[in-house]
Each structure stands twice: as structure tokens, then as C-alpha cells.
Amino acid sequence: MCEMLAREKKNIARNAVRSKETMLSALIVQHWSLSVIALKHQYIAARYDQQRGSSDSRGYDSKRRRFRLDYLRRNPLCLDCLDQDRVTAATEPHHLIKLKIEPDRKYNETNLRPLCHECHSIRTARGG
């Protein structure tokens, strides 16, 4: 009886070690996979940043930064959130008519709508 209990304890101990080794191996593989994915995303982001140019070359110069801050000071709330009876701080001025279509309306406040980041992302994603 004692020998059976001793063998059973050894089997349980061996299985526990194997289980820990298996779990550790799985974690190492998972960590390695995530590292590879993260490196791939970093590479893609770096290539994208190189292709799109600097913020100044894309029109985000100091004049635009000052205009943006001044506009948001005077229009502090997200209008889309207000339409839904929520009060949220506006963080981004949204151009109603895209600058690609009419670049001369860049500093025209009648072409702007103050939005929070979430609402701006929604409008941008749907092309509006």
C-alpha cells in the first residue's frame, strides 16, 4: 500500500513538472510570436512614417498649431456629443469640406466642427 502511494506521488510530481514545462514552453512560444508581430508592426509604422513626410510638410506648421489651439479654446465642447446629450471636451477641429477638395478653407472657421477624438475618428472613418 505504501509503495502504491509513493508511486502515485511520483507520478503526480512528474506530471506536474511536465505540465509546468509545457506551460512554460507555450508561454515562450506565445511571447516569441507576439514579439515577431510587434516588430512587424513597428517596421510597417516606420515605413508609413517615412512615406508620408514630416508634419510640417503635411501642413501642420506652427501657424496651424496656433490656429487649432485658439479654435479649441473658443469651442471647447464636442458638438457631436452635445447632439447626443453628452458633454465631452473637443480635442480636434474637423474640416467639414476636406482640405484635399478645398485647401483654401484650411483656416476658415465656418468649415470646422469641434469634436472629441472618438467622434472625429468616427467621422473620418466614414469619410465625412
N, CA, C and O of each residue as an XYZ file, in Angstrom:
512
protein
N       0.812     -1.189      0.000
C       0.000      0.000      0.000
C       0.858      1.256      0.000
O       0.586      2.205     -0.735
N       1.906      1.253      0.840
C       2.791      2.412      0.919
C       3.537      2.598     -0.398
O       3.773      3.727     -0.828
N       3.916      1.468     -1.049
C       4.615      1.561     -2.331
C       3.710      2.172     -3.391
O       4.166      2.969     -4.210
N       2.440      1.807     -3.382
C       1.493      2.367     -4.348
C       1.332      3.871     -4.144
O       1.287      4.636     -5.108
N       1.247      4.281     -2.896
C       1.125      5.711     -2.617
C       2.385      6.455     -3.043
O       2.305      7.558     -3.583
N       3.529      5.865     -2.805
C       4.793      6.501     -3.188
C       4.864      6.639     -4.713
O       5.245      7.694     -5.218
N       4.494      5.562     -5.462
C       4.485      5.620     -6.929
C       3.498      6.676     -7.429
O       3.793      7.415     -8.368
N       2.342      6.740     -6.803
C       1.322      7.714     -7.203
C       1.824      9.141     -6.988
O       1.606     10.017     -7.825
N       2.502      9.368     -5.851
C       3.064     10.689     -5.571
C       4.099     11.056     -6.635
O       4.137     12.192     -7.108
N       4.956     10.067     -7.014
C       5.979     10.315     -8.041
C       5.320     10.648     -9.378
O       5.748     11.573    -10.068
N       4.291      9.904     -9.740
C       3.581     10.169    -10.995
C       2.959     11.566    -10.992
O       3.039     12.298    -11.978
N       2.342     11.918     -9.871
C       1.742     13.247     -9.768
C       2.821     14.315     -9.894
O       2.627     15.318    -10.581
N       3.958     14.103     -9.233
C       5.063     15.067     -9.296
C       5.599     15.172    -10.722
O       5.837     16.279    -11.206
N       5.799     14.016    -11.419
C       6.285     14.028    -12.808
C       5.309     14.772    -13.719
O       5.718     15.587    -14.546
N       4.018     14.484    -13.560
C       3.006     15.149    -14.384
C       2.973     16.656    -14.131
O       2.785     17.451    -15.052
N       3.158     17.032    -12.866
C       3.173     18.458    -12.547
C       4.353     19.144    -13.211
O       4.214     20.243    -13.747
N       5.530     18.493    -13.176
C       6.721     19.063    -13.817
C       6.500     19.158    -15.317
O       6.794     20.188    -15.924
N       5.983     18.085    -15.925
C       5.707     18.114    -17.362
C       4.704     19.211    -17.700
O       4.850     19.922    -18.694
N       3.672     19.337    -16.843
C       2.661     20.354    -17.083
C       3.284     21.750    -17.013
O       2.976     22.607    -17.841
N       4.160     21.983    -16.026
C       4.830     23.275    -15.910
C       5.742     23.513    -17.107
O       5.797     24.626    -17.630
N       6.463     22.470    -17.548
C       7.340     22.605    -18.716
C       6.525     22.929    -19.964
O       6.916     23.768    -20.776
N       5.381     22.248    -20.105
C       4.510     22.504    -21.250
C       3.978     23.925    -21.209
O       3.960     24.620    -22.225
N       3.543     24.354    -20.030
C       3.040     25.715    -19.900
C       4.137     26.732    -20.191
O       3.901     27.734    -20.867
N       5.342     26.471    -19.676
C       6.454     27.378    -19.921
C       6.792     27.427    -21.404
O       7.042     28.504    -21.947
N       6.803     26.281    -22.060
C       7.063     26.244    -23.500
C       6.005     27.021    -24.272
O       6.322     27.762    -25.202
N       4.765     26.849    -23.886
C       3.679     27.567    -24.559
C       3.820     29.072    -24.360
O       3.592     29.850    -25.287
N       4.196     29.481    -23.147
C       4.388     30.912    -22.886
C       5.545     31.479    -23.695
O       5.465     32.596    -24.205
N       6.624     30.706    -23.811
C       7.777     31.163    -24.597
C       7.384     31.321    -26.062
O       7.732     32.319    -26.693
N       6.662     30.344    -26.604
C       6.217     30.426    -27.997
C       5.283     31.608    -28.181
O       5.398     32.338    -29.165
N       4.355     31.809    -27.245
C       3.419     32.917    -27.339
C       4.159     34.251    -27.274
O       3.868     35.160    -28.051
N       5.117     34.375    -26.350
C       5.890     35.610    -26.228
C       6.687     35.865    -27.500
O       6.753     36.998    -27.978
N       7.285     34.828    -28.044
C       8.056     34.974    -29.282
C       7.147     35.421    -30.423
O       7.515     36.297    -31.207
N       5.963     34.822    -30.517
C       5.021     35.191    -31.577
C       4.598     36.644    -31.445
O       4.541     37.367    -32.440
N       4.299     37.081    -30.217
C       3.912     38.464    -30.003
C       5.055     39.413    -30.327
O       4.827     40.500    -30.858
N       6.288     39.009    -30.010
C       7.450     39.839    -30.321
C       7.612     39.999    -31.820
O       7.918     41.091    -32.300
N       7.411     38.919    -32.565
C       7.521     38.977    -34.023
C       6.438     39.896    -34.591
O       6.710     40.704    -35.480
N       5.223     39.773    -34.083
C       4.120     40.620    -34.545
C       4.409     42.086    -34.224
O       4.182     42.963    -35.058
N       4.913     42.353    -33.010
C       5.223     43.733    -32.620
C       6.307     44.313    -33.520
O       6.212     45.466    -33.941
N       7.330     43.530    -33.816
C       8.398     44.000    -34.703
C       7.864     44.294    -36.097
O       8.257     45.277    -36.725
N       6.971     43.442    -36.577
C       6.382     43.654    -37.899
C       5.595     44.965    -37.926
O       5.702     45.737    -38.879
N       4.807     45.213    -36.883
C       4.023     46.449    -36.812
C       4.925     47.675    -36.715
O       4.635     48.713    -37.310
N       6.025     47.554    -35.960
C       6.971     48.667    -35.863
C       7.580     48.969    -37.226
O       7.743     50.133    -37.592
N       7.915     47.931    -37.971
C       8.505     48.101    -39.298
C       7.503     48.779    -40.240
O       7.858     49.701    -40.973
N       6.252     48.313    -40.212
C       5.215     48.896    -41.073
C       4.991     50.364    -40.710
O       4.875     51.207    -41.598
N       4.928     50.675    -39.419
C       4.712     52.050    -38.973
C       5.880     52.942    -39.402
O       5.670     54.074    -39.836
N       7.099     52.438    -39.283
C       8.265     53.233    -39.674
C       8.248     53.515    -41.172
O       8.554     54.631    -41.594
N       7.898     52.525    -41.971
C       7.821     52.737    -43.424
C       6.730     53.747    -43.763
O       6.920     54.605    -44.625
N       5.598     53.646    -43.092
C       4.492     54.573    -43.334
C       4.920     56.002    -42.987
O       4.654     56.937    -43.742
N       5.587     56.162    -41.832
C       6.036     57.492    -41.423
C       7.026     58.079    -42.423
O       6.994     59.281    -42.688
N       7.905     57.248    -42.982
C       8.869     57.737    -43.971
C       8.158     58.191    -45.241
O       8.544     59.194    -45.841
N       7.139     57.475    -45.649
C       6.443     57.787    -46.893
C       5.573     59.036    -46.774
O       5.414     59.765    -47.753
N       5.012     59.296    -45.605
C       4.069     60.398    -45.510
C       4.736     61.738    -45.227
O       4.066     62.768    -45.294
N       6.008     61.766    -44.920
C       6.720     63.022    -44.723
C       6.530     63.595    -43.326
O       5.819     63.037    -42.491
N       7.185     64.722    -43.101
C       7.141     65.354    -41.781
C       5.796     66.057    -41.577
O       5.040     66.272    -42.524
N       5.523     66.405    -40.334
C       4.260     67.096    -40.045
C       4.232     68.461    -40.720
O       3.184     68.892    -41.199
N       5.372     69.142    -40.762
C       5.423     70.442    -41.449
C       5.132     70.300    -42.936
O       4.423     71.124    -43.515
N       5.679     69.258    -43.556
C       5.448     69.073    -44.997
C       3.998     68.703    -45.297
O       3.527     68.887    -46.420
N       3.285     68.176    -44.285
C       1.875     67.828    -44.463
C       0.950     68.972    -44.079
O      -0.271     68.812    -44.101
N       1.518     70.133    -43.725
C       0.694     71.297    -43.429
C       0.449     71.556    -41.961
O      -0.331     72.445    -41.618
N       1.095     70.801    -41.079
C       0.918     71.000    -39.642
C       2.046     71.878    -39.104
O       2.859     71.430    -38.295
N       2.087     73.127    -39.557
C       3.133     74.048    -39.144
C       2.710     74.814    -37.887
O       1.636     74.565    -37.339
N       3.551     75.742    -37.434
C       3.257     76.462    -36.194
C       2.008     77.335    -36.328
O       1.265     77.500    -35.360
N       1.771     77.891    -37.510
C       0.558     78.707    -37.715
C      -0.689     77.845    -37.512
O      -1.649     78.272    -36.871
N      -0.668     76.639    -38.059
C      -1.807     75.733    -37.922
C      -1.990     75.306    -36.473
O      -3.122     75.216    -35.998
N      -0.884     75.040    -35.754
C      -0.980     74.646    -34.356
C      -1.592     75.766    -33.503
O      -2.433     75.502    -32.643
N      -1.171     77.009    -33.740
C      -1.742     78.146    -33.009
C      -3.228     78.312    -33.330
O      -4.040     78.536    -32.433
N      -3.579     78.201    -34.614
C      -4.978     78.330    -35.029
C      -5.834     77.252    -34.360
O      -6.927     77.536    -33.869
N      -5.332     76.019    -34.345
C      -6.049     74.893    -33.751
C      -6.305     75.131    -32.266
O      -7.431     74.965    -31.798
N      -5.263     75.520    -31.519
C      -5.416     75.768    -30.085
C      -6.392     76.904    -29.816
O      -7.229     76.803    -28.919
N      -6.292     77.991    -30.590
C      -7.190     79.124    -30.424
C      -8.643     78.718    -30.708
O      -9.551     79.094    -29.967
N      -8.853     77.958    -31.769
C     -10.200     77.495    -32.133
C     -10.793     76.620    -31.024
O     -11.959     76.773    -30.662
N      -9.977     75.699    -30.486
C     -10.480     74.797    -29.441
C     -10.715     75.537    -28.119
O     -11.571     75.129    -27.334
N      -9.970     76.613    -27.864
C     -10.241     77.423    -26.670
C     -11.606     78.102    -26.776
O     -12.336     78.212    -25.791
N     -11.932     78.550    -27.974
C     -13.207     79.238    -28.179
C     -14.374     78.273    -28.383
O     -15.534     78.657    -28.227
N     -14.069     77.024    -28.731
C     -15.091     75.987    -28.971
C     -14.691     74.734    -28.189
O     -14.216     73.765    -28.782
N     -14.876     74.741    -26.869
C     -14.314     73.679    -26.031
C     -15.088     72.357    -25.992
O     -14.576     71.368    -25.468
N     -16.304     72.322    -26.534
C     -17.111     71.099    -26.410
C     -17.327     70.427    -27.758
O     -17.455     71.086    -28.790
N     -17.366     69.100    -27.723
C     -17.630     68.302    -28.928
C     -19.103     68.457    -29.308
O     -19.994     68.145    -28.518
N     -19.347     68.940    -30.521
C     -20.731     69.167    -30.954
C     -21.480     67.868    -31.228
O     -22.689     67.800    -31.009
N     -20.786     66.838    -31.703
C     -21.466     65.554    -31.931
C     -21.933     64.947    -30.607
O     -23.023     64.381    -30.529
N     -21.108     65.066    -29.576
C     -21.515     64.558    -28.255
C     -22.686     65.368    -27.706
O     -23.615     64.804    -27.128
N     -22.646     66.694    -27.886
C     -23.761     67.525    -27.423
C     -25.062     67.133    -28.114
O     -26.127     67.156    -27.496
N     -24.979     66.772    -29.400
C     -26.170     66.327    -30.122
C     -26.765     65.059    -29.503
O     -27.952     64.776    -29.659
N     -25.913     64.298    -28.796
C     -26.353     63.055    -28.153
C     -26.513     63.236    -26.641
O     -26.517     62.262    -25.889
N     -26.644     64.494    -26.205
C     -26.826     64.831    -24.783
C     -25.678     64.359    -23.895
O     -25.893     63.936    -22.759
N     -24.461     64.436    -24.423
C     -23.254     64.136    -23.637
C     -22.385     65.383    -23.647
O     -22.423     66.164    -24.598
N     -21.615     65.567    -22.606
C     -20.690     66.698    -22.543
C     -19.267     66.131    -22.563
O     -18.836     65.452    -21.631
N     -18.554     66.430    -23.649
C     -17.190     65.938    -23.827
C     -16.334     67.070    -24.370
O     -16.788     67.864    -25.194
N     -15.096     67.138    -23.906
C     -14.179     68.172    -24.382
C     -13.795     67.907    -25.832
O     -13.508     66.773    -26.215
N     -13.794     68.961    -26.626
C     -13.340     68.859    -28.017
C     -11.818     68.851    -28.014
O     -11.185     69.649    -27.323
N     -11.239     67.949    -28.787
C      -9.782     67.866    -28.881
C      -9.294     68.049    -30.310
O      -8.100     68.243    -30.540
N     -10.222     67.987    -31.280
C      -9.821     68.053    -32.685
C     -10.818     68.862    -33.498
O     -12.018     68.590    -33.458
N     -10.325     69.866    -34.244
C     -11.219     70.559    -35.177
C     -11.369     69.705    -36.439
O     -10.375     69.286    -37.032
N     -12.598     69.456    -36.839
C     -12.866     68.618    -38.009
C     -13.244     69.510    -39.189
O     -14.111     70.375    -39.068
N     -12.591     69.295    -40.324
C     -12.929     70.049    -41.529
C     -14.138     69.404    -42.198
O     -14.094     68.233    -42.575
N     -15.205     70.165    -42.341
C     -16.427     69.634    -42.947
C     -16.211     69.338    -44.430
O     -16.646     68.303    -44.936
N     -15.536     70.255    -45.120
C     -15.137     70.012    -46.511
C     -13.653     69.690    -46.482
O     -12.846     70.494    -46.012
N     -13.296     68.526    -46.979
C     -11.919     68.061    -46.892
C     -10.946     69.055    -47.522
O     -11.239     69.699    -48.530
N      -9.777     69.153    -46.889
C      -8.760     70.070    -47.398
C      -8.225     69.645    -48.758
O      -7.726     70.479    -49.513
N      -8.323     68.363    -49.079
C      -7.909     67.908    -50.411
C      -8.815     68.496    -51.490
O      -8.381     68.740    -52.616
N     -10.068     68.718    -51.132
C     -11.036     69.278    -52.083
C     -10.897     70.795    -52.167
O     -10.834     71.362    -53.257
N     -10.850     71.446    -51.004
C     -10.734     72.911    -50.967
C      -9.655     73.317    -49.962
O      -9.978     73.645    -48.820
N      -8.378     73.300    -50.364
C      -7.297     73.618    -49.432
C      -7.318     75.061    -48.933
O      -6.746     75.350    -47.882
N      -7.959     75.965    -49.657
C      -8.002     77.367    -49.235
C      -8.926     77.584    -48.036
O      -8.934     78.676    -47.468
N      -9.696     76.583    -47.640
C     -10.587     76.703    -46.472
C      -9.932     76.171    -45.200
O     -10.613     75.885    -44.214
N      -8.615     76.041    -45.229
C      -7.878     75.480    -44.095
C      -8.127     76.253    -42.795
O      -8.306     75.643    -41.741
N      -8.139     77.575    -42.861
C      -8.312     78.402    -41.671
C      -9.693     79.059    -41.611
O      -9.880     80.036    -40.885
N     -10.632     78.548    -42.347
C     -11.987     79.078    -42.371
C     -12.806     78.376    -41.284
O     -13.080     77.180    -41.375
N     -13.190     79.134    -40.258
C     -13.898     78.524    -39.126
C     -15.288     78.009    -39.481
O     -15.821     77.148    -38.781
N     -15.880     78.517    -40.549
C     -17.198     78.006    -40.947
C     -17.080     76.599    -41.530
O     -18.085     75.908    -41.699
N     -15.859     76.181    -41.835
C     -15.622     74.838    -42.362
C     -15.195     73.873    -41.252
O     -14.828     72.733    -41.536
N     -15.240     74.316    -39.995
C     -14.769     73.489    -38.881
C     -15.902     73.098    -37.948
O     -16.913     73.791    -37.832
N     -15.701     71.965    -37.288
C     -16.632     71.483    -36.255
C     -15.769     70.910    -35.136
O     -14.980     69.998    -35.385
N     -15.895     71.421    -33.905
C     -15.081     70.888    -32.808
C     -15.586     69.506    -32.387
O     -16.772     69.319    -32.117
N     -14.660     68.542    -32.338
C     -15.025     67.171    -31.992
C     -14.032     66.584    -30.989
O     -12.882     67.015    -30.906
N     -14.500     65.595    -30.231
C     -13.590     64.814    -29.392
C     -12.888     63.796    -30.299
O     -13.272     63.624    -31.455
N     -11.883     63.140    -29.783
C     -11.123     62.197    -30.614
C     -12.009     61.066    -31.148
O     -11.908     60.684    -32.314
N     -12.874     60.539    -30.282
C     -13.735     59.420    -30.688
C     -14.665     59.818    -31.836
O     -14.784     59.091    -32.823
N     -15.321     60.967    -31.706
C     -16.247     61.417    -32.759
C     -15.492     61.760    -34.036
O     -15.981     61.507    -35.138
N     -14.308     62.331    -33.890
C     -13.511     62.662    -35.075
C     -13.103     61.387    -35.814
O     -13.133     61.341    -37.043
N     -12.726     60.363    -35.067
C     -12.353     59.081    -35.686
C     -13.537     58.468    -36.432
O     -13.377     57.933    -37.529
N     -14.716     58.549    -35.836
C     -15.924     58.003    -36.477
C     -16.206     58.743    -37.777
O     -16.449     58.114    -38.808
N     -16.177     60.073    -37.740
C     -16.444     60.850    -38.951
C     -15.401     60.594    -40.016
O     -15.734     60.459    -41.193
N     -14.136     60.525    -39.616
C     -13.060     60.303    -40.579
C     -13.178     58.919    -41.214
O     -12.947     58.756    -42.413
N     -13.539     57.922    -40.402
C     -13.659     56.557    -40.928
C     -14.767     56.435    -41.956
O     -14.648     55.668    -42.912
N     -15.839     57.183    -41.769
C     -16.932     57.071    -42.734
C     -16.794     58.084    -43.878
O     -17.653     58.158    -44.757
N     -15.699     58.865    -43.856
C     -15.415     59.757    -44.975
C     -16.093     61.096    -44.894
O     -16.216     61.782    -45.908
N     -16.536     61.491    -43.724
C     -17.256     62.754    -43.586
C     -16.552     63.791    -42.798
O     -17.074     64.892    -42.622
